[in-house]
């Protein structure tokens, strides 16, 4: 075993004032500042592992603090030992005898950020993009990555092995097709703070780039939403897919009655109609809305594979929207994708955030090549800002689909100028702003 160890870990609190243009706005999150904790792990072979943990501003420093507290647990880790058993460190962090008492949320996001950076190091050692590293892992190695204790009642290790083994023979063909055609994508165009004409202009721009599926934010006012969706429907082709996102704004019964009034507009899905953890609520909503042709999506705020297990096995959701930085890293997401494959729920990852599009594409590729296979129901979210000028190798789109990345690792390397400019609270973007040091209400 080589002596390639973690030698240093750097943490950066980066924030972008997207609230200035209301980009990213929705019923709950009215003035988000797209932010991320950037993690850079240095190793003795001089390679660097990167990851990000996305937030929308306030609380980004909580994540950074949590990560800093975990650093002593991985300082000096031998990367080769992680490659040998990727589940061991994951279990060590997940089941820490004191920290696990805190539950999910900030803790799981912090540990996931560190784990994802180590996965990035591994992929760079192999000189592979992260998706290729995952595809090339054996079923046995993947099964060792997962904490099965609270999942095996819905998916056994043998079932997971069989799913992976079934796709091994056709992996090369599936990979070749995705390299040729890319990952089908949809774009979030209808931010709540934008006007109808601004949204339509964005949709037409994206249509010229090959997109045919778009998401709009809804939830605060039925008359406003009805008028907006009617306007969009009247100005796009009939075959254009429209998805809606309420960002958990409604109670269960309100979600049902609200969406029944919008059913005439041929809505593909309603995303997060109610509280992220309300499995019973999602079951009830799905039962009623499926009757009028509306499917239900969720997952970007679900904090553990156990809640996903319940959503998937009960079919409370019909689309699973994993988030690359909400969970405990690659290990958590592997488990969720495998459970979704068993219950035939398509994976449609969440990309609305700084660096998320860069990460989710790797999970979508692994799913479509090595796990569930490709289908027309799998759409990967794409947000068309905070790429150029931010990332050295930004996400590439062709004909409305993600181009498969070839850069080793996640592809999260950022321009140093962007990092220095957006450091919080002392970077040039923030140094002259008021109320930059604390939590405020409603973005005031």
Helices and strands as residue ranges (DSSP letters): E 6-15, G 18-20, E 35-43, E 48-55, H 60-74, H 79-84, H 86-94, G 99-102, H 106-125, H 130-136, H 139-144, H 157-168, H 171-181, E 183-190, H 196-208, E 213-217, H 222-234, E 241-245, H 252-262, G 263-265, E 267-271, H 279-290, E 295-298, H 305-313, E 319-320, H 329-342, E 346-347, H 356-366, I 367-371, E 380-382, E 397-398, E 401-402, H 416-422
